[in-house]
């Protein structure tokens, strides 16, 4: 089997509930979202998936590169395959740089993959923010 990695720049991040955000900014460094305390939101990144005709790929891992301040917490990660939830993991990332690899059990992939990031915006003296820099996946074919 051959391993392929596919990456997406953070500028492609989609905010599920943009009306909750105080600021959404896309730039060369990624996507920055600032949001008020006591709220939450989902952020979605489409990951290109490797698939050969009549030979489905298997997803080995997905990696997230982001940053959150002390007023935001990434608390849940989902992978979806054509909308079907195939992986879910509770996490707790706050006040720092996130460069995490989430491994799966070589899940067979039928279609498009999305990485879904849930963020809770915490109380504090600042607006919470998440900056999504990039995301990628490793696939076996």
C-alpha positions as CSV (number, residue, x, y, z in Angstrom):
1,X,0.0,0.0,0.0
2,X,1.1,3.6,-0.7
3,X,0.5,6.5,1.6
4,X,-0.6,9.8,0.2
5,X,-1.0,13.1,2.2
6,X,-3.3,15.8,1.1
7,X,-3.4,19.3,2.7
8,X,-5.8,22.2,2.7
9,X,-4.9,25.7,3.7
10,X,-6.7,27.2,6.7
11,X,-8.1,30.0,4.4
12,X,-10.7,27.4,3.3
13,X,-12.3,27.1,6.7
14,X,-16.1,27.5,6.7
15,X,-17.9,28.9,9.8
16,X,-21.1,27.0,10.5
17,X,-22.8,29.9,12.3
18,X,-21.2,33.1,11.0
19,X,-23.8,35.3,12.7
20,X,-22.3,34.2,16.1
21,X,-18.8,35.4,15.2
22,X,-17.7,39.0,16.0
23,X,-15.0,38.7,13.2
24,X,-14.2,36.3,10.4
25,X,-11.0,37.1,8.5
26,X,-9.5,35.0,5.7
27,X,-5.9,35.9,4.8
28,X,-2.6,34.3,3.6
29,X,-2.0,32.9,7.1
30,X,-5.4,31.1,7.4
31,X,-8.7,32.0,8.9
32,X,-9.2,33.9,12.1
33,X,-12.5,33.8,14.0
34,X,-13.2,36.0,17.1
35,X,-16.3,35.3,19.0
36,X,-18.0,36.4,22.3
37,X,-17.8,34.5,25.6
38,X,-20.6,32.0,26.4
39,X,-21.1,31.0,22.7
40,X,-19.8,28.1,20.6
41,X,-19.4,27.3,16.9
42,X,-18.3,24.7,14.4
43,X,-15.6,25.2,11.8
44,X,-15.4,22.9,8.8
45,X,-12.4,22.1,6.5
46,X,-12.8,20.0,3.4
47,X,-9.8,17.6,3.0
48,X,-9.1,16.1,-0.4
49,X,-9.3,12.4,-0.2
50,X,-7.3,9.8,-2.1
51,X,-9.4,7.3,-4.1
52,X,-8.5,5.1,-7.0
53,X,-11.4,3.9,-9.3
54,X,-12.7,0.6,-7.9
55,X,-10.2,0.8,-5.0
56,X,-11.3,2.8,-2.0
57,X,-8.7,4.6,0.1
58,X,-8.3,4.1,3.8
59,X,-7.8,7.1,6.0
60,X,-5.0,6.7,8.4
61,X,-4.9,10.1,10.1
62,X,-5.9,13.8,10.0
63,X,-3.7,16.6,11.2
64,X,-4.9,20.1,12.4
65,X,-2.7,23.1,12.7
66,X,-4.4,26.0,14.6
67,X,-4.0,28.5,17.4
68,X,-6.5,29.4,20.2
69,X,-6.2,32.1,22.9
70,X,-7.1,31.7,26.6
71,X,-10.7,32.7,25.9
72,X,-11.4,29.8,23.5
73,X,-11.3,26.0,23.8
74,X,-11.3,23.4,21.0
75,X,-13.3,20.6,22.6
76,X,-14.5,18.2,19.9
77,X,-13.1,16.9,16.7
78,X,-15.2,15.1,14.0
79,X,-14.2,13.5,10.7
80,X,-17.0,13.0,8.2
81,X,-17.1,11.0,5.0
82,X,-19.9,12.3,2.7
83,X,-21.7,13.6,5.8
84,X,-21.4,10.3,7.7
85,X,-19.7,10.7,11.1
86,X,-16.7,8.3,11.1
87,X,-14.6,9.6,13.9
88,X,-15.3,11.7,17.0
89,X,-12.9,12.7,19.8
90,X,-13.3,15.0,22.8
91,X,-10.2,17.2,23.3
92,X,-9.3,20.2,25.3
93,X,-7.0,22.7,23.6
94,X,-6.8,26.3,24.8
95,X,-4.3,29.1,25.0
96,X,-1.7,27.9,22.6
97,X,-0.6,26.4,19.3
98,X,-2.3,23.2,18.2
99,X,-0.4,20.8,15.9
100,X,-2.2,17.5,16.5
101,X,-2.5,14.3,14.6
102,X,-5.7,12.3,15.1
103,X,-5.3,8.7,14.1
104,X,-8.1,6.4,12.9
105,X,-8.1,2.7,12.3
106,X,-7.4,2.9,8.6
107,X,-11.1,3.7,7.8
108,X,-12.3,3.0,4.3
109,X,-13.3,6.3,2.6
110,X,-16.2,6.4,0.2
111,X,-16.2,10.1,-0.7
112,X,-15.2,13.6,0.5
113,X,-13.7,14.1,3.9
114,X,-14.3,17.0,6.3
115,X,-12.6,17.9,9.5
116,X,-15.1,19.5,11.9
117,X,-13.8,21.5,14.9
118,X,-16.1,22.5,17.7
119,X,-15.0,25.5,19.8
120,X,-16.5,26.9,23.0
121,X,-15.7,30.6,23.7
122,X,-14.9,31.1,27.4
123,X,-15.4,34.0,29.7
124,X,-12.5,36.3,30.2
125,X,-11.2,39.8,29.5
126,X,-10.8,39.1,25.7
127,X,-12.8,37.9,22.8
128,X,-12.0,34.2,22.2
129,X,-10.3,33.4,18.9
130,X,-9.3,30.4,16.8
131,X,-6.9,30.8,13.9
132,X,-7.0,27.8,11.6
133,X,-3.7,27.5,9.6
134,X,-4.1,24.2,7.8
135,X,-5.4,20.7,7.9
136,X,-4.3,17.5,6.1
137,X,-4.9,13.8,5.9
138,X,-2.9,10.7,5.3
139,X,-4.5,8.0,3.2
140,X,-3.5,4.4,2.2
141,X,-4.4,3.2,-1.3
